[in-house]
């Protein structure tokens, strides 16, 4: 049986080499935990969503002794072939990184009912898929509150990747968080139209700054790198990063990052398999589960100051305790009213 598995790895490895996909030529050892991953189009090196997922895979390799394999998607057309290629190798778990893969994963999971899958940021209703979603509105609410506290122009902005329900959670939380602190602060909203157009991310961030915003929350995947490039030469302006800790990409100019701990979800799924208690169904993670939040402000703590940090801590506790429920839709955002806090 083991020789058959190794032969299958060799055959598919050769196919992947021909299509230009990265592949480790050595297969797993007998009994080794095997984890496969298909990235979204931003790919590895986005310093954001895909890199966060990959960090979880590397942690699984280091701490659980897992054999790992990553196939990168250069376009949406790669999703199903990549998922199918990994499925042919029979991994213990195959991760689909990103909601854009939900339809393709649904088809692949149905065609491979004994293979286990996990998807991040979407729900796929198949018995062999564990779905992980996050309360992005929780962390975005804190980002909006901090931006409103820090803005000297009382004018801030949100830049999203694509205008879809997932990004609506980021937008709604951010706008409501700003309103919690300063109901009169203006919040502009724009969308790039993609998650990997770095040039467009820079262009639109330039425009938002030129129109008067002094802080831009860029929830745009790899396109956020363009936002960070935009703020380099602007005195007094800040960008807020997303998904991964991006503070160090431009120290002192990235006010904070809204970190979505995809790496924790990836590792926890792998560890549950290793422990013999695999996860199932739909799992939702937020601030209360310590899976969403802001960074530790290591480069901007002095600029923010103790008074603002103390106020932010009060707001964070109110979200954790349920006294504040950040909205996750534009309708909820429009109905949101600031909650009196001590």
C-alpha positions in Angstrom: 0.0 0.0 0.0 2.8 2.4 0.9 4.5 1.8 -2.5 1.2 2.7 -4.2 0.9 6.0 -2.3 4.5 6.9 -3.1 3.9 6.1 -6.7 0.9 8.3 -6.8 3.0 11.2 -5.3 5.6 10.7 -8.0 3.1 10.8 -10.8 1.3 13.9 -9.6 4.6 15.6 -8.8 5.7 15.1 -12.4 2.4 16.6 -13.6 2.8 19.6 -11.3 6.4 20.2 -12.5 5.1 20.4 -16.0 2.4 23.0 -15.1 5.0 25.1 -13.3 3.7 24.5 -9.8 6.0 24.2 -6.8 6.4 20.7 -5.5 8.5 18.8 -2.9 9.8 15.7 -4.7 10.1 13.7 -1.5 6.9 12.2 -0.3 5.8 11.9 3.4 7.2 9.3 5.8 4.9 6.5 6.9 2.5 7.7 9.6 3.5 11.4 9.1 0.8 14.0 9.3 0.2 15.4 5.8 -1.1 18.8 5.1 -1.7 20.4 1.7 -2.7 24.0 0.9 -3.9 26.0 -2.1 -3.3 29.7 -1.9 -5.6 32.4 -3.2 -4.4 34.6 -6.1 -2.4 36.9 -3.9 0.0 34.0 -3.3 2.9 33.7 -0.9 4.7 36.9 -0.2 1.6 39.0 0.1 2.6 39.8 3.7 -1.1 39.4 4.5 -3.8 36.7 4.2 -1.9 33.9 2.4 1.3 34.4 4.3 -0.7 34.2 7.6 -2.1 30.8 6.5 1.3 29.6 5.4 2.7 30.6 8.8 0.2 28.1 10.3 1.4 25.4 8.0 5.0 26.1 8.9 4.1 25.9 12.6 2.4 22.6 12.0 5.6 21.4 10.3 7.8 22.6 13.2 5.6 21.5 16.1 3.7 18.5 14.8 6.3 17.1 12.4 3.9 17.5 9.5 4.7 17.0 5.8 3.5 20.1 4.0 2.8 21.0 0.4 1.6 24.3 -1.1 0.2 25.0 -4.5 -0.1 28.7 -5.5 -3.0 30.0 -7.6 -2.0 32.6 -10.1 -5.7 33.0 -11.2 -9.1 31.7 -10.3 -8.7 29.1 -13.0 -6.0 27.4 -10.9 -8.3 26.7 -7.9 -9.9 23.5 -9.0 -6.9 22.0 -10.7 -4.8 22.7 -7.6 -7.4 21.3 -5.2 -7.8 18.2 -7.5 -4.1 17.6 -7.7 -3.6 17.6 -4.0 -6.8 15.5 -3.6 -5.2 12.8 -5.8 -2.4 12.5 -3.2 -4.7 11.9 -0.2 -3.5 14.4 2.4 -4.8 14.2 6.0 -6.1 17.8 5.4 -6.2 20.1 2.4 -6.7 23.8 3.1 -8.4 26.1 0.6 -7.3 29.7 1.5 -10.0 32.2 0.6 -13.7 32.5 0.0 -13.2 32.7 -3.7 -12.5 29.0 -3.7 -15.8 28.0 -2.2 -17.5 26.9 -5.4 -14.5 25.0 -6.6 -14.0 23.3 -3.3 -17.7 22.3 -3.1 -17.3 20.4 -6.4 -13.9 18.9 -5.5 -15.1 17.8 -2.0 -18.2 16.2 -3.4 -16.1 14.3 -5.9 -13.7 13.1 -3.1 -15.9 12.3 -0.2 -13.2 10.6 1.9 -10.7 13.4 1.6 -10.9 16.1 4.4 -10.8 19.8 3.5 -10.8 23.1 5.3 -11.7 26.5 3.9 -10.9 29.9 5.3 -13.4 32.8 5.0 -16.3 30.8 3.5 -18.8 28.1 4.4 -18.9 25.0 2.2 -21.8 22.7 3.2 -20.1 19.3 2.7 -19.6 16.7 5.4 -15.9 16.5 4.6 -15.2 20.2 4.9 -14.5 22.2 8.0 -15.3 25.9 7.4 -13.6 28.7 9.3 -14.9 32.2 9.3 -13.9 35.2 11.4 -15.7 38.2 13.0 -13.6 40.7 11.0 -16.0 43.4 12.2 -14.6 43.0 15.8 -11.1 44.0 14.9 -12.2 46.5 12.3 -14.3 48.2 15.0 -11.2 48.7 17.1 -9.3 50.0 14.0 -12.0 52.5 13.4 -12.0 53.7 17.0 -8.3 54.2 17.0 -8.3 56.0 13.7 -11.0 58.4 14.9 -9.0 59.1 18.0 -5.8 59.7 16.0 -7.2 61.7 13.1 -6.3 65.4 13.2 -8.5 66.2 10.2 -11.5 64.3 11.5 -11.5 62.6 8.1 -10.4 58.9 7.6 -11.0 56.3 5.0 -11.5 52.6 4.3 -10.0 50.9 1.2 -11.3 47.4 0.5 -10.2 44.7 -2.0 -13.5 43.7 -3.6 -17.0 45.0 -2.7 -18.4 41.7 -1.4 -20.2 40.6 1.8 -16.9 39.5 3.4 -15.3 42.9 3.0 -18.6 44.5 4.1 -17.8 43.2 7.6 -14.4 45.1 7.6 -16.1 48.3 6.3 -19.1 48.2 8.6 -17.0 47.5 11.7 -14.5 50.3 10.8 -17.1 52.9 10.2 -19.0 52.0 13.4 -15.9 52.0 15.4 -15.1 55.5 14.3 -18.6 56.6 15.1 -18.3 55.1 18.6 -15.4 57.6 19.3 -16.4 60.5 17.1 -19.8 60.6 15.4 -18.8 63.6 13.3 -15.6 62.0 11.8 -16.0 61.6 8.0 -15.2 58.1 6.7 -14.6 57.7 2.9 -15.0 54.3 1.3 -13.4 52.9 -1.9 -12.7 49.5 -3.3 -9.8 48.4 -5.5 -11.8 45.7 -7.4 -9.2 43.0 -6.6 -6.9 41.7 -3.9 -3.7 41.7 -5.8 -3.5 44.9 -7.8 -0.7 46.7 -5.8 -0.5 49.7 -8.2 -4.3 50.3 -7.9 -4.0 50.0 -4.1 -1.4 52.8 -4.2 -3.3 55.0 -6.6 -6.5 54.8 -4.6 -4.8 55.4 -1.3 -3.0 58.4 -2.8 -6.5 59.7 -3.9 -8.0 59.2 -0.4 -5.1 61.1 1.2 -5.4 63.8 -1.4 -9.1 64.2 -0.6 -8.3 64.9 3.0 -8.2 61.6 4.9 -5.1 61.3 7.2 -5.6 57.6 8.1 -6.5 54.9 5.6 -7.5 51.4 6.7 -6.5 49.2 3.8 -8.3 45.8 3.8 -7.2 44.8 0.3 -5.0 41.8 0.6 -1.8 42.1 -1.4 -3.0 45.5 -2.7 -2.5 46.8 0.8 1.2 46.9 -0.1 0.4 49.7 -2.4 -1.3 51.6 0.4 1.8 51.2 2.5 3.9 52.5 -0.3 1.6 55.5 -0.7 2.0 56.7 2.9 5.9 56.6 2.8 6.3 60.3 1.9 3.3 61.7 3.7 3.9 63.5 7.0 1.3 63.0 9.6 -0.6 60.4 7.7 -1.0 56.7 8.6 -2.1 53.4 7.0 -3.7 50.6 9.0 -2.6 47.1 7.8 -4.7 44.0 7.6 -4.7 40.2 8.2 -1.0 39.9 9.2 1.1 42.1 11.4 2.3 44.6 8.8 3.6 47.2 11.3 7.2 46.4 10.5 6.8 47.0 6.7 7.0 50.7 7.3 7.7 51.3 11.0 6.0 54.4 12.4 3.7 54.9 9.4 1.6 51.7 9.8 -0.5 52.8 12.8 -1.5 49.2 13.6 -2.7 46.2 11.7 -6.0 44.4 12.1 -4.7 40.9 12.5 -6.8 38.0 11.6 -5.1 34.9 13.0 -5.5 32.6 10.1 -2.3 30.9 11.2 -4.0 29.9 14.5 -6.9 28.3 12.7 -4.7 26.4 10.3 -2.5 25.1 13.1 -5.5 24.2 15.4 -7.1 22.2 12.6 -3.8 20.2 12.1 -3.3 19.7 15.8 -6.9 18.4 16.2 -6.1 15.8 13.6 -2.9 14.9 15.2 -4.6 14.5 18.6 -7.3 12.3 17.1 -10.2 14.7 17.5 -10.6 16.4 14.0 -12.8 19.5 13.8 -16.0 19.5 11.9 -18.7 21.9 10.7 -18.6 25.7 10.8 -16.3 27.5 13.3 -16.6 31.2 13.9 -13.7 33.1 15.5 -13.6 36.6 16.8 -12.1 38.9 19.5 -13.5 36.8 22.3 -11.6 33.8 21.0 -8.4 36.0 20.6 -8.4 35.2 16.9 -9.0 38.9 15.9 -7.4 42.0 17.1 -4.9 44.9 16.7 -1.1 44.6 17.0 0.9 45.8 20.0 1.7 49.2 18.5 5.5 48.6 18.9 6.4 51.4 16.5 3.5 53.8 17.2 2.8 53.5 20.9 4.4 56.8 21.8 2.5 58.6 19.0 -0.8 57.1 20.2 -0.2 57.9 23.9 -1.4 56.3 27.1 -4.8 58.1 27.2 -5.8 56.8 23.8 -4.5 53.3 24.5 -6.5 53.2 27.8 -9.7 54.3 26.0 -9.1 51.7 23.3 -8.7 49.0 26.0 -12.1 50.0 27.4 -13.7 49.7 24.0 -12.0 46.3 23.4 -13.3 45.0 26.7 -16.8 46.1 25.8 -16.7 44.2 22.6 -15.4 41.1 24.3 -18.1 41.3 27.0 -20.9 41.8 24.4 -21.8 45.4 25.6 -20.8 46.5 22.1 -21.8 44.3 19.1 -20.0 45.6 16.0 -22.1 45.6 12.9 -21.1 43.4 9.9 -23.4 44.8 7.2 -24.0 48.3 5.9 -27.5 48.2 7.2 -26.2 47.4 10.6 -23.6 50.1 10.3 -26.3 52.7 9.5 -28.4 51.6 12.5 -25.4 51.5 14.9 -25.5 54.0 17.8 -22.5 54.7 20.1 -22.6 52.9 23.4 -21.9 55.0 26.5 -18.8 53.7 28.2 -17.0 54.7 31.4 
